[in-house]
Amino acid sequence: MDTIDVSNLNRQFLFRPSDVGKPKAVVAAEFVMKRFHGVKITPHFGKLQDKDEEFYRQFTLVISGLDSIEARRWINNMLVQMVNDDVESVKPLIDGGTEGFRGQCKVIMPTFGACYECSIDTISGQTTYPMCTITNNPRLPEHCIEYASEVLWKRERDGEKLDMDNPEHVTWLTEKSLERASEFNIDGITRSLVLGVVKNIIPAIASTNAIVAAACCNEAFKIVTSSAPCLENFMMYSGSDSIFTYCFAYERKPDCTVCGGR
């Protein structure tokens, strides 16, 4: 249920400034169909959870480019629970994701190998900072931002919910963070950093997105055409220090809460 933001424009070729505020799925579908005559795409603007099992049964496979762990866990669970004695009920899940110069591609065959939940403990959580440091001895710009969002907001705007999609709230938080940083001679506060810390946004790099997207498309092509064995089952890419890729197979966990025992 995502809409186009100005920050999306520099890392893909589907959207234009005039598309800001419009549904990503709808605009992307219109762009591709206009560019490639004869291609038909049916966009759906809504939440994954709004669709039932029958909706997902119509597909040959699912490619996930989701931006949250929760959404990935939900679609993984749905595809695992859909599997029955009919081989057609198995819908491969190809999951791709990026974090700056790093990226990954997973190929999940529900109930035939490790599912997304089997590797959930390898995913690192959001960085947190001790409140004592934030309050008494800030040393990083992130400390000042956390102080503004966790302490000053509650103190000065008590009862009002902080909405990081509200430009006025972001501006207020940036100004308060700058004031806090000035008190302790800390540099580096920017609006983008404020958004990154509070919303846990990791900058997207177009070239990394393209590499991971290509890997996902290759795996989808191999599965649909049976032209080559597909990935088994995880590929990691890193471009932060030269270029490095590594493939390995996650093992299915017998006690997995989603696919264990199936």
ZABAGU-897542 format. One line per field, with one value per atom (N, C-alpha, C): residue number from 0; atom name; x, y, z. Coordinates in nm, 2 decimals, decimal comma, padded with zeros to 4 digits. Layout:
N
num <- [NUM  ...] .
atome <- [CA  ...] .
X <- [X  ...] .
Y <- [Y  ...] .
Z <- [Z  ...] .
END
This chain:
262
num <- [0  0  0  1  1  1  2  2  2  3  3  3  4  4  4  5  5  5  6  6  6  7  7  7  8  8  8  9  9  9  10  10  10  11  11  11  12  12  12  13  13  13  14  14  14  15  15  15  16  16  16  17  17  17  18  18  18  19  19  19  20  20  20  21  21  21  22  22  22  23  23  23  24  24  24  25  25  25  26  26  26  27  27  27  28  28  28  29  29  29  30  30  30  31  31  31  32  32  32  33  33  33  34  34  34  35  35  35  36  36  36  37  37  37  38  38  38  39  39  39  40  40  40  41  41  41  42  42  42  43  43  43  44  44  44  45  45  45  46  46  46  47  47  47  48  48  48  49  49  49  50  50  50  51  51  51  52  52  52  53  53  53  54  54  54  55  55  55  56  56  56  57  57  57  58  58  58  59  59  59  60  60  60  61  61  61  62  62  62  63  63  63  64  64  64  65  65  65  66  66  66  67  67  67  68  68  68  69  69  69  70  70  70  71  71  71  72  72  72  73  73  73  74  74  74  75  75  75  76  76  76  77  77  77  78  78  78  79  79  79  80  80  80  81  81  81  82  82  82  83  83  83  84  84  84  85  85  85  86  86  86  87  87  87  88  88  88  89  89  89  90  90  90  91  91  91  92  92  92  93  93  93  94  94  94  95  95  95  96  96  96  97  97  97  98  98  98  99  99  99  100  100  100  101  101  101  102  102  102  103  103  103  104  104  104  105  105  105  106  106  106  107  107  107  108  108  108  109  109  109  110  110  110  111  111  111  112  112  112  113  113  113  114  114  114  115  115  115  116  116  116  117  117  117  118  118  118  119  119  119  120  120  120  121  121  121  122  122  122  123  123  123  124  124  124  125  125  125  126  126  126  127  127  127  128  128  128  129  129  129  130  130  130  131  131  131  132  132  132  133  133  133  134  134  134  135  135  135  136  136  136  137  137  137  138  138  138  139  139  139  140  140  140  141  141  141  142  142  142  143  143  143  144  144  144  145  145  145  146  146  146  147  147  147  148  148  148  149  149  149  150  150  150  151  151  151  152  152  152  153  153  153  154  154  154  155  155  155  156  156  156  157  157  157  158  158  158  159  159  159  160  160  160  161  161  161  162  162  162  163  163  163  164  164  164  165  165  165  166  166  166  167  167  167  168  168  168  169  169  169  170  170  170  171  171  171  172  172  172  173  173  173  174  174  174  175  175  175  176  176  176  177  177  177  178  178  178  179  179  179  180  180  180  181  181  181  182  182  182  183  183  183  184  184  184  185  185  185  186  186  186  187  187  187  188  188  188  189  189  189  190  190  190  191  191  191  192  192  192  193  193  193  194  194  194  195  195  195  196  196  196  197  197  197  198  198  198  199  199  199  200  200  200  201  201  201  202  202  202  203  203  203  204  204  204  205  205  205  206  206  206  207  207  207  208  208  208  209  209  209  210  210  210  211  211  211  212  212  212  213  213  213  214  214  214  215  215  215  216  216  216  217  217  217  218  218  218  219  219  219  220  220  220  221  221  221  222  222  222  223  223  223  224  224  224  225  225  225  226  226  226  227  227  227  228  228  228  229  229  229  230  230  230  231  231  231  232  232  232  233  233  233  234  234  234  235  235  235  236  236  236  237  237  237  238  238  238  239  239  239  240  240  240  241  241  241  242  242  242  243  243  243  244  244  244  245  245  245  246  246  246  247  247  247  248  248  248  249  249  249  250  250  250  251  251  251  252  252  252  253  253  253  254  254  254  255  255  255  256  256  256  257  257  257  258  258  258  259  259  259  260  260  260  261  261  261] .
atome <- [N  CA  C  N  CA  C  N  CA  C  N  CA  C  N  CA  C  N  CA  C  N  CA  C  N  CA  C  N  CA  C  N  CA  C  N  CA  C  N  CA  C  N  CA  C  N  CA  C  N  CA  C  N  CA  C  N  CA  C  N  CA  C  N  CA  C  N  CA  C  N  CA  C  N  CA  C  N  CA  C  N  CA  C  N  CA  C  N  CA  C  N  CA  C  N  CA  C  N  CA  C  N  CA  C  N  CA  C  N  CA  C  N  CA  C  N  CA  C  N  CA  C  N  CA  C  N  CA  C  N  CA  C  N  CA  C  N  CA  C  N  CA  C  N  CA  C  N  CA  C  N  CA  C  N  CA  C  N  CA  C  N  CA  C  N  CA  C  N  CA  C  N  CA  C  N  CA  C  N  CA  C  N  CA  C  N  CA  C  N  CA  C  N  CA  C  N  CA  C  N  CA  C  N  CA  C  N  CA  C  N  CA  C  N  CA  C  N  CA  C  N  CA  C  N  CA  C  N  CA  C  N  CA  C  N  CA  C  N  CA  C  N  CA  C  N  CA  C  N  CA  C  N  CA  C  N  CA  C  N  CA  C  N  CA  C  N  CA  C  N  CA  C  N  CA  C  N  CA  C  N  CA  C  N  CA  C  N  CA  C  N  CA  C  N  CA  C  N  CA  C  N  CA  C  N  CA  C  N  CA  C  N  CA  C  N  CA  C  N  CA  C  N  CA  C  N  CA  C  N  CA  C  N  CA  C  N  CA  C  N  CA  C  N  CA  C  N  CA  C  N  CA  C  N  CA  C  N  CA  C  N  CA  C  N  CA  C  N  CA  C  N  CA  C  N  CA  C  N  CA  C  N  CA  C  N  CA  C  N  CA  C  N  CA  C  N  CA  C  N  CA  C  N  CA  C  N  CA  C  N  CA  C  N  CA  C  N  CA  C  N  CA  C  N  CA  C  N  CA  C  N  CA  C  N  CA  C  N  CA  C  N  CA  C  N  CA  C  N  CA  C  N  CA  C  N  CA  C  N  CA  C  N  CA  C  N  CA  C  N  CA  C  N  CA  C  N  CA  C  N  CA  C  N  CA  C  N  CA  C  N  CA  C  N  CA  C  N  CA  C  N  CA  C  N  CA  C  N  CA  C  N  CA  C  N  CA  C  N  CA  C  N  CA  C  N  CA  C  N  CA  C  N  CA  C  N  CA  C  N  CA  C  N  CA  C  N  CA  C  N  CA  C  N  CA  C  N  CA  C  N  CA  C  N  CA  C  N  CA  C  N  CA  C  N  CA  C  N  CA  C  N  CA  C  N  CA  C  N  CA  C  N  CA  C  N  CA  C  N  CA  C  N  CA  C  N  CA  C  N  CA  C  N  CA  C  N  CA  C  N  CA  C  N  CA  C  N  CA  C  N  CA  C  N  CA  C  N  CA  C  N  CA  C  N  CA  C  N  CA  C  N  CA  C  N  CA  C  N  CA  C  N  CA  C  N  CA  C  N  CA  C  N  CA  C  N  CA  C  N  CA  C  N  CA  C  N  CA  C  N  CA  C  N  CA  C  N  CA  C  N  CA  C  N  CA  C  N  CA  C  N  CA  C  N  CA  C  N  CA  C  N  CA  C  N  CA  C  N  CA  C  N  CA  C  N  CA  C  N  CA  C  N  CA  C  N  CA  C  N  CA  C  N  CA  C  N  CA  C  N  CA  C  N  CA  C  N  CA  C  N  CA  C  N  CA  C  N  CA  C  N  CA  C  N  CA  C  N  CA  C  N  CA  C  N  CA  C  N  CA  C  N  CA  C  N  CA  C  N  CA  C  N  CA  C  N  CA  C  N  CA  C  N  CA  C  N  CA  C  N  CA  C  N  CA  C  N  CA  C  N  CA  C  N  CA  C  N  CA  C  N  CA  C  N  CA  C  N  CA  C  N  CA  C  N  CA  C  N  CA  C  N  CA  C  N  CA  C  N  CA  C  N  CA  C  N  CA  C  N  CA  C  N  CA  C  N  CA  C  N  CA  C  N  CA  C  N  CA  C  N  CA  C  N  CA  C] .
X <- [00,08  00,00  00,09  00,19  00,30  00,27  00,30  00,29  00,42  00,43  00,56  00,60  00,73  00,78  00,89  00,93  01,03  01,16  01,19  01,31  01,32  01,21  01,21  01,26  01,27  01,29  01,43  01,53  01,67  01,72  01,64  01,70  01,62  01,54  01,47  01,43  01,37  01,34  01,19  01,11  00,96  00,88  00,93  00,85  00,91  00,82  00,86  00,81  00,86  00,81  00,66  00,60  00,45  00,38  00,45  00,39  00,39  00,46  00,47  00,33  00,31  00,18  00,09  00,12  00,04  00,09  00,00  00,03  00,15  00,25  00,37  00,32  00,24  00,20  00,13  00,04  -00,03  00,06  00,14  00,23  00,33  00,39  00,49  00,42  00,30  00,23  00,20  00,16  00,13  00,26  00,37  00,49  00,54  00,54  00,58  00,49  00,36  00,27  00,28  00,32  00,33  00,46  00,57  00,70  00,70  00,63  00,64  00,50  00,47  00,33  00,30  00,18  00,14  00,15  00,23  00,24  00,12  00,06  -00,05  -00,02  -00,03  00,00  -00,13  -00,17  -00,28  -00,23  -00,22  -00,17  -00,28  -00,23  -00,31  -00,26  -00,34  -00,30  -00,37  -00,29  -00,35  -00,25  -00,30  -00,21  -00,21  -00,09  -00,08  -00,19  -00,21  -00,30  -00,45  -00,48  -00,62  -00,66  -00,55  -00,58  -00,59  -00,68  -00,69  -00,61  -00,62  -00,54  -00,57  -00,69  -00,73  -00,66  -00,64  -00,57  -00,43  -00,36  -00,22  -00,21  -00,31  -00,31  -00,30  -00,34  -00,34  -00,21  -00,10  00,03  00,12  00,22  00,31  00,42  00,46  00,56  00,54  00,60  00,59  00,73  00,75  00,88  00,85  00,93  00,91  01,01  00,97  01,06  01,01  00,97  00,90  01,00  00,96  01,05  01,03  00,98  00,97  00,98  01,04  01,05  00,91  00,82  00,69  00,61  00,62  00,55  00,61  00,74  00,81  00,77  00,76  00,72  00,57  00,49  00,35  00,33  00,39  00,38  00,44  00,55  00,62  00,52  00,46  00,36  00,24  00,20  00,08  00,12  00,23  00,27  00,30  00,35  00,38  00,24  00,15  00,02  -00,06  -00,03  -00,11  -00,07  00,04  00,09  00,00  -00,04  -00,11  -00,06  -00,13  -00,09  -00,07  -00,13  -00,12  00,01  00,10  00,23  00,20  00,09  00,06  00,04  00,02  00,00  00,13  00,24  00,37  00,41  00,41  00,44  00,58  00,68  00,82  00,81  00,89  00,90  01,05  01,06  01,19  01,20  01,28  01,29  01,42  01,41  01,52  01,52  01,63  01,64  01,78  01,78  01,91  01,92  02,05  02,08  02,21  02,19  02,30  02,38  02,51  02,59  02,57  02,49  02,47  02,33  02,32  02,20  02,19  02,07  02,06  01,94  01,95  01,84  01,82  01,70  01,66  01,56  01,58  01,48  01,42  01,30  01,23  01,13  01,15  01,05  00,97  00,85  00,77  00,76  00,80  00,79  00,90  00,97  01,07  01,21  01,22  01,35  01,33  01,43  01,42  01,33  01,24  01,15  01,21  01,15  01,20  01,22  01,12  01,12  01,24  01,29  01,40  01,53  01,54  01,66  01,64  01,52  01,49  01,58  01,65  01,74  01,87  01,89  02,02  02,00  01,88  01,85  01,87  01,96  01,99  01,87  01,85  01,75  01,80  01,71  01,74  01,84  01,93  02,03  01,96  02,00  01,94  02,06  02,03  02,13  02,08  02,18  02,14  02,09  01,98  01,91  02,00  02,09  02,18  02,28  02,32  02,41  02,34  02,22  02,14  02,11  02,08  02,04  02,16  02,26  02,37  02,50  02,53  02,66  02,66  02,58  02,57  02,71  02,74  02,87  02,85  02,74  02,71  02,59  02,58  02,45  02,33  02,35  02,23  02,18  02,27  02,23  02,14  02,17  02,09  01,96  01,95  01,82  01,73  01,79  01,71  01,66  01,74  01,70  01,58  01,59  01,48  01,35  01,36  01,24  01,18  01,27  01,23  01,20  01,28  01,26  01,19  01,24  01,19  01,05  01,02  00,89  00,78  00,81  00,72  00,70  00,81  00,81  00,74  00,76  00,71  00,58  00,55  00,43  00,36  00,35  00,29  00,14  00,11  -00,02  -00,04  00,06  00,06  00,15  00,10  00,18  00,28  00,41  00,51  00,49  00,47  00,45  00,56  00,65  00,77  00,74  00,61  00,57  00,51  00,50  00,45  00,57  00,58  00,70  00,72  00,61  00,63  00,69  00,66  00,72  00,86  00,90  01,04  01,12  01,07  01,14  01,16  01,06  01,07  01,18  01,17  01,27  01,41  01,43  01,56  01,61  01,53  01,57  01,61  01,53  01,56  01,69  01,71  01,83  01,96  01,94  02,05  02,08  01,98  02,00  02,08  02,03  02,10  02,24  02,27  02,40  02,49  02,44  02,52  02,56  02,48  02,52  02,64  02,66  02,77  02,87  02,87  02,97  02,97  02,86  02,85  02,80  02,87  02,84  02,77  02,71  02,66  02,51  02,43  02,28  02,23  02,16  02,09  01,95  01,87  01,73  01,72  01,81  01,81  01,85  01,95  01,99  01,88  01,81  01,70  01,59  01,56  01,47  01,52  01,65  01,72  01,72  01,74  01,75  01,61  01,52  01,38  01,30  01,31  01,23  01,32  01,44  01,53  01,55  01,56  01,58  01,73  01,75  01,89  01,89  01,99  01,99  01,99  01,91  01,91  02,00  02,07  02,17  02,12  02,10  02,04  02,11  02,24  02,32  02,30  02,29  02,27  02,13  02,03  01,90  01,89  01,96  01,96  02,02  02,13  02,20  02,11  02,05  01,96  01,83  01,78  01,66  01,69  01,81  01,85  01,86  01,92  01,94  01,80  01,70  01,57  01,50  01,52  01,46  01,52  01,65  01,72  01,66  01,64  01,59  01,45  01,37  01,23  01,23  01,32  01,33  01,36  01,46  01,50  01,39  01,31  01,20  01,09  01,05  00,94  00,98  01,10  01,14  01,21  01,25  01,33  01,46  01,51  01,63  01,76  01,76  01,88  01,83  01,92  01,88  01,88  01,78  01,77  01,86  01,88  01,96  01,92  02,02  01,99  02,08  02,02  01,89  01,91  02,04  02,07  02,19  02,18  02,29  02,31  02,43  02,46  02,55  02,53  02,61  02,66  02,79  02,84  02,93  02,90  02,98  03,04  03,04  03,10  03,25  03,31  03,45  03,49  03,51  03,53  03,39  03,39  03,27  03,28  03,18  03,19  03,05  03,04  02,92  02,94  02,84  02,86  02,73  02,73  02,60  02,61  02,51  02,50  02,36  02,34  02,21  02,17  02,07  02,01  01,95  01,97  01,90  01,77  01,68  01,54  01,54  01,48  01,47  01,35  01,38  01,27  01,16  01,21  01,12  01,08  01,09  01,04  00,89  00,86  00,72  00,62  00,68  00,60  00,60  00,72  00,72  00,76  00,80  00,83  00,72  00,75  00,65  00,56  00,58  00,50  00,58] .
Y <- [-00,12  00,00  00,12  00,12  00,22  00,33  00,45  00,56  00,62  00,69  00,74  00,87  00,87  00,98  01,04  01,17  01,23  01,15  01,09  01,02  00,89  00,85  00,73  00,76  00,89  00,92  00,90  00,90  00,89  00,75  00,65  00,51  00,41  00,46  00,38  00,46  00,40  00,47  00,47  00,41  00,40  00,52  00,60  00,72  00,85  00,95  01,09  01,18  01,30  01,40  01,42  01,41  01,42  01,30  01,20  01,08  01,08  01,17  01,18  01,18  01,09  01,07  00,97  00,92  00,81  00,67  00,57  00,44  00,38  00,33  00,27  00,16  00,07  -00,04  00,00  00,10  00,15  00,21  00,31  00,38  00,29  00,19  00,10  00,02  -00,03  -00,12  -00,04  00,09  00,17  00,20  00,22  00,25  00,13  00,01  -00,11  -00,14  -00,13  -00,16  -00,07  00,06  00,16  00,13  00,09  00,07  -00,06  -00,17  -00,30  -00,34  -00,31  -00,34  -00,49  -00,52  -00,66  -00,72  -00,65  -00,70  -00,65  -00,74  -00,70  -00,72  -00,62  -00,62  -00,57  -00,65  -00,60  -00,56  -00,42  -00,37  -00,39  -00,41  -00,41  -00,32  -00,22  -00,12  -00,15  -00,21  -00,25  -00,32  -00,38  -00,46  -00,60  -00,67  -00,81  -00,89  -00,85  -00,92  -00,91  -00,81  -00,80  -00,91  -00,98  -01,08  -01,22  -01,30  -01,43  -01,54  -01,66  -01,77  -01,79  -01,78  -01,80  -01,70  -01,58  -01,48  -01,52  -01,57  -01,61  -01,74  -01,82  -01,95  -01,93  -01,82  -01,79  -01,77  -01,75  -01,72  -01,85  -01,84  -01,95  -01,94  -01,81  -01,79  -01,65  -01,61  -01,48  -01,42  -01,30  -01,23  -01,12  -01,12  -01,02  -00,92  -00,79  -00,68  -00,59  -00,65  -00,58  -00,50  -00,40  -00,32  -00,34  -00,45  -00,48  -00,63  -00,67  -00,81  -00,86  -00,78  -00,83  -00,88  -00,80  -00,83  -00,96  -00,97  -01,09  -01,22  -01,20  -01,32  -01,36  -01,26  -01,28  -01,36  -01,31  -01,38  -01,52  -01,53  -01,66  -01,76  -01,72  -01,80  -01,84  -01,74  -01,77  -01,88  -01,87  -01,96  -02,10  -02,11  -02,24  -02,31  -02,23  -02,29  -02,33  -02,28  -02,31  -02,45  -02,50  -02,63  -02,75  -02,83  -02,95  -03,06  -03,17  -03,28  -03,25  -03,14  -03,11  -03,03  -03,07  -03,00  -02,86  -02,83  -02,70  -02,60  -02,65  -02,57  -02,50  -02,56  -02,50  -02,38  -02,27  -02,14  -02,09  -02,10  -02,06  -01,91  -01,87  -01,74  -01,69  -01,59  -01,53  -01,39  -01,38  -01,26  -01,18  -01,06  -00,97  -00,85  -00,81  -00,69  -00,62  -00,49  -00,42  -00,33  -00,31  -00,21  -00,14  -00,03  00,05  -00,03  -00,06  -00,14  -00,29  -00,33  -00,48  -00,52  -00,65  -00,70  -00,85  -00,91  -01,05  -01,10  -01,22  -01,29  -01,43  -01,46  -01,59  -01,66  -01,79  -01,87  -01,97  -01,96  -02,04  -02,13  -02,26  -02,36  -02,41  -02,35  -02,39  -02,53  -02,57  -02,71  -02,81  -02,76  -02,84  -02,80  -02,69  -02,64  -02,53  -02,47  -02,37  -02,25  -02,22  -02,10  -01,97  -01,86  -01,74  -01,74  -01,80  -01,80  -01,88  -01,98  -02,07  -01,98  -01,87  -01,79  -01,66  -01,64  -01,52  -01,47  -01,57  -01,53  -01,47  -01,47  -01,42  -01,27  -01,22  -01,08  -00,99  -00,89  -00,80  -00,70  -00,66  -00,57  -00,42  -00,33  -00,19  -00,15  -00,06  -00,01  00,07  00,04  00,12  00,18  00,29  00,36  00,36  00,35  00,36  00,49  00,50  00,62  00,71  00,65  00,73  00,81  00,75  00,82  00,93  00,89  00,99  01,12  01,09  01,20  01,28  01,21  01,28  01,30  01,21  01,22  01,19  01,26  01,23  01,26  01,16  01,18  01,17  01,12  01,10  01,19  01,22  01,29  01,21  01,08  00,99  01,00  01,02  01,04  01,17  01,27  01,40  01,38  01,30  01,28  01,19  01,09  01,01  01,09  01,18  01,27  01,35  01,41  01,49  01,42  01,29  01,22  01,15  01,10  01,03  01,11  01,22  01,31  01,44  01,51  01,65  01,64  01,54  01,54  01,51  01,42  01,38  01,50  01,57  01,69  01,81  01,84  01,96  01,94  01,82  01,79  01,67  01,67  01,55  01,53  01,41  01,37  01,37  01,42  01,43  01,32  01,24  01,13  01,18  01,13  01,17  01,09  01,17  01,11  01,15  01,06  01,09  01,11  01,09  01,12  01,26  01,33  01,46  01,56  01,64  01,73  01,82  01,87  01,96  01,90  01,77  01,70  01,67  01,64  01,61  01,74  01,85  01,98  02,01  01,99  02,02  01,93  01,81  01,71  01,75  01,79  01,82  01,95  02,05  02,17  02,14  02,06  02,03  01,94  01,86  01,78  01,86  01,96  02,06  02,14  02,18  02,26  02,17  02,05  01,95  01,93  01,91  01,89  02,01  02,13  02,25  02,26  02,22  02,22  02,14  02,03  01,94  01,93  02,04  02,05  01,93  01,88  01,76  01,80  01,76  01,79  01,67  01,69  01,58  01,57  01,65  01,64  01,69  01,61  01,64  01,59  01,64  01,60  01,45  01,41  01,27  01,18  01,22  01,14  01,13  01,23  01,23  01,13  01,13  01,03  00,89  00,87  00,74  00,68  00,77  00,72  00,69  00,78  00,76  00,65  00,65  00,56  00,44  00,43  00,32  00,30  00,42  00,42  00,40  00,30  00,28  00,33  00,42  00,48  00,37  00,39  00,30  00,34  00,25  00,28  00,21  00,29  00,24  00,11  00,12  00,01  -00,12  -00,11  -00,23  -00,28  -00,20  -00,24  -00,31  -00,26  -00,32  -00,46  -00,48  -00,61  -00,71  -00,68  -00,77  -00,80  -00,70  -00,72  -00,81  -00,80  -00,89  -01,03  -01,05  -01,18  -01,25  -01,17  -01,22  -01,26  -01,18  -01,21  -01,33  -01,35  -01,47  -01,59  -01,59  -01,70  -01,73  -01,63  -01,65  -01,71  -01,66  -01,72  -01,87  -01,90  -02,04  -02,13  -02,08  -02,16  -02,18  -02,07  -02,08  -02,16  -02,15  -02,22  -02,36  -02,38  -02,50  -02,51  -02,40  -02,39  -02,41  -02,40  -02,42  -02,44  -02,50  -02,52  -02,38  -02,36  -02,24  -02,23  -02,11  -02,09  -02,18  -02,23  -02,31  -02,26  -02,18  -02,10  -01,95  -01,91  -01,77  -01,72  -01,60  -01,53  -01,39  -01,37  -01,24  -01,16  -01,03  -00,94  -00,83  -00,79  -00,68  -00,59  -00,47  -00,38  -00,27  -00,28  -00,17  -00,18  -00,30  -00,31  -00,40  -00,34  -00,41  -00,47  -00,59  -00,66  -00,81  -00,85  -00,98  -01,05  -01,17  -01,25  -01,38  -01,43  -01,56  -01,63  -01,76  -01,84  -01,95  -01,98  -02,10  -02,14  -02,26  -02,31  -02,30  -02,23  -02,24  -02,37  -02,43  -02,56  -02,54  -02,62  -02,62  -02,66  -02,58  -02,61  -02,70  -02,81  -02,91  -02,84  -02,75  -02,69  -02,55  -02,52  -02,39  -02,37  -02,25  -02,23  -02,22  -02,21  -02,19  -02,32  -02,38  -02,49  -02,62  -02,62  -02,74  -02,84  -02,96  -03,07  -03,08  -02,99  -03,00  -03,07] .
Z <- [00,00  00,00  00,00  -00,08  -00,08  -00,19  -00,16  -00,26  -00,29  -00,40  -00,44  -00,37  -00,32  -00,25  -00,33  -00,31  -00,38  -00,37  -00,25  -00,23  -00,32  -00,38  -00,46  -00,60  -00,64  -00,78  -00,83  -00,74  -00,79  -00,79  -00,76  -00,76  -00,85  -00,94  -01,03  -01,15  -01,26  -01,38  -01,41  -01,32  -01,34  -01,30  -01,21  -01,16  -01,20  -01,21  -01,25  -01,14  -01,13  -01,03  -01,03  -01,14  -01,15  -01,09  -01,06  -01,00  -00,85  -00,79  -00,64  -00,58  -00,48  -00,41  -00,47  -00,59  -00,66  -00,61  -00,62  -00,58  -00,67  -00,61  -00,68  -00,78  -00,73  -00,81  -00,94  -00,93  -01,05  -01,15  -01,10  -01,19  -01,25  -01,18  -01,23  -01,34  -01,32  -01,42  -01,55  -01,53  -01,65  -01,73  -01,66  -01,73  -01,81  -01,75  -01,82  -01,94  -01,92  -02,03  -02,14  -02,11  -02,22  -02,29  -02,22  -02,28  -02,36  -02,31  -02,38  -02,42  -02,54  -02,60  -02,59  -02,55  -02,54  -02,41  -02,32  -02,18  -02,10  -02,02  -01,94  -01,79  -01,71  -01,57  -01,49  -01,39  -01,31  -01,17  -01,15  -01,03  -00,91  -00,79  -00,67  -00,57  -00,53  -00,43  -00,30  -00,21  -00,08  00,00  00,11  00,20  00,16  00,18  00,16  00,24  00,36  00,45  00,40  00,31  00,26  00,16  00,11  00,01  00,08  00,03  00,09  00,02  00,06  00,01  -00,14  -00,18  -00,32  -00,41  -00,36  -00,44  -00,48  -00,38  -00,40  -00,48  -00,48  -00,55  -00,70  -00,75  -00,89  -00,96  -00,87  -00,93  -00,94  -01,03  -01,04  -00,93  -00,90  -00,80  -00,75  -00,64  -00,58  -00,56  -00,61  -00,60  -00,49  -00,39  -00,28  -00,28  -00,29  -00,27  -00,16  -00,05  00,06  00,14  00,22  00,29  00,44  00,49  00,63  00,65  00,77  00,81  00,83  00,89  00,93  00,80  00,69  00,57  00,51  00,51  00,46  00,54  00,67  00,75  00,72  00,69  00,66  00,53  00,43  00,30  00,30  00,37  00,39  00,46  00,56  00,63  00,55  00,47  00,38  00,28  00,22  00,11  00,17  00,29  00,36  00,39  00,44  00,48  00,36  00,25  00,13  00,07  00,11  00,05  00,10  00,00  00,03  -00,06  -00,08  -00,16  -00,31  -00,35  -00,49  -00,52  -00,61  -00,63  -00,68  -00,74  -00,79  -00,67  -00,55  -00,44  -00,39  -00,43  -00,39  -00,48  -00,42  -00,48  -00,44  -00,52  -00,48  -00,44  -00,34  -00,30  -00,32  -00,40  -00,43  -00,36  -00,26  -00,18  -00,20  -00,23  -00,25  -00,16  -00,12  -00,03  -00,04  -00,01  -00,01  00,11  00,15  00,26  00,21  00,15  00,10  00,00  00,02  -00,07  -00,06  00,03  00,05  00,00  -00,04  -00,08  -00,07  -00,09  -00,08  -00,16  -00,20  -00,28  -00,22  -00,19  -00,13  -00,22  -00,24  -00,31  -00,21  -00,18  -00,08  -00,15  -00,13  -00,18  -00,06  -00,04  00,08  00,11  00,23  00,29  00,22  00,12  00,06  00,10  00,17  00,22  00,33  00,37  00,47  00,42  00,51  00,48  00,54  00,52  00,57  00,72  00,79  00,93  00,99  00,91  00,95  00,97  00,91  00,92  00,98  01,05  01,11  01,22  01,29  01,39  01,34  01,21  01,15  01,12  01,13  01,09  01,21  01,19  01,30  01,32  01,45  01,48  01,46  01,49  01,48  01,59  01,56  01,65  01,76  01,89  02,00  02,08  02,15  02,23  02,38  02,47  02,62  02,65  02,72  02,76  02,84  02,93  03,01  02,92  02,81  02,72  02,65  02,60  02,52  02,61  02,74  02,83  02,88  02,92  03,00  02,92  02,83  02,77  02,62  02,54  02,40  02,33  02,24  02,17  02,01  01,97  01,83  01,79  01,66  01,62  01,64  01,63  01,66  01,80  01,89  02,03  02,05  01,97  01,98  01,92  01,81  01,74  01,83  01,90  01,99  02,11  02,16  02,27  02,23  02,11  02,06  02,04  01,99  01,96  02,09  02,18  02,29  02,42  02,43  02,55  02,52  02,42  02,40  02,34  02,25  02,20  02,30  02,39  02,50  02,60  02,62  02,71  02,65  02,53  02,47  02,39  02,34  02,26  02,31  02,44  02,51  02,46  02,43  02,38  02,23  02,16  02,02  01,96  01,87  01,82  01,72  01,73  01,63  01,50  01,40  01,26  01,17  01,14  01,06  00,91  00,87  00,74  00,73  00,84  00,85  00,84  00,73  00,71  00,83  00,89  01,01  01,12  01,15  01,26  01,23  01,11  01,07  01,09  01,05  01,06  01,21  01,29  01,43  01,50  01,46  01,52  01,48  01,35  01,30  01,37  01,39  01,46  01,61  01,68  01,81  01,82  01,73  01,72  01,70  01,61  01,59  01,71  01,79  01,91  02,01  02,03  02,12  02,08  01,95  01,90  01,93  01,91  01,93  02,08  02,17  02,31  02,34  02,27  02,30  02,19  02,10  01,99  01,90  01,86  01,78  01,64  01,54  01,40  01,33  01,22  01,14  01,13  01,20  01,20  01,06  01,00  00,87  00,87  00,79  00,78  00,74  00,65  00,61  00,72  00,80  00,91  01,02  01,04  01,13  01,09  00,96  00,91  00,92  00,89  00,90  01,04  01,14  01,28  01,33  01,31  01,37  01,30  01,16  01,08  01,04  01,09  01,06  00,91  00,84  00,70  00,66  00,57  00,52  00,38  00,34  00,21  00,10  00,00  -00,11  -00,22  -00,28  -00,39  -00,51  -00,62  -00,74  -00,80  -00,80  -00,86  -00,78  -00,64  -00,56  -00,59  -00,59  -00,62  -00,76  -00,86  -00,99  -00,99  -00,91  -00,90  -00,84  -00,73  -00,66  -00,74  -00,80  -00,89  -01,00  -01,06  -01,17  -01,12  -01,00  -00,94  -00,92  -00,87  -00,85  -00,98  -01,08  -01,21  -01,27  -01,26  -01,31  -01,24  -01,11  -01,04  -01,09  -01,10  -01,15  -01,29  -01,38  -01,51  -01,51  -01,42  -01,42  -01,37  -01,27  -01,21  -01,32  -01,38  -01,48  -01,60  -01,65  -01,77  -01,75  -01,63  -01,59  -01,68  -01,71  -01,80  -01,72  -01,59  -01,51  -01,36  -01,28  -01,14  -01,07  -00,98  -00,92  -00,80  -00,74  -00,63  -00,51  -00,44  -00,32  -00,20  -00,12  -00,14  -00,10  -00,08  -00,04  -00,11  -00,16  -00,22  -00,15  -00,11  -00,04  -00,13  -00,15  -00,23  -00,14  -00,15  -00,08  -00,18  -00,19  -00,28  -00,20  -00,07  00,02  00,02  00,00  00,00  -00,12  -00,23  -00,36  -00,39  -00,45  -00,49  -00,44  -00,36  -00,31  -00,31  -00,35  -00,34  -00,28  -00,22  -00,15  -00,15  -00,18  -00,18  -00,08  -00,02  00,07  00,10  00,15  00,17  00,32  00,36  00,49  00,51  00,63  00,66  00,72  00,68  00,74  00,88  00,97  01,11  01,14  01,20  01,24  01,33  01,41  01,51  01,47  01,34  01,29  01,32  01,36  01,40  01,28  01,16  01,04  00,96  00,93  00,84  00,91  01,04  01,11  01,12  01,08  01,09  00,96  00,87  00,74  00,64] .
END
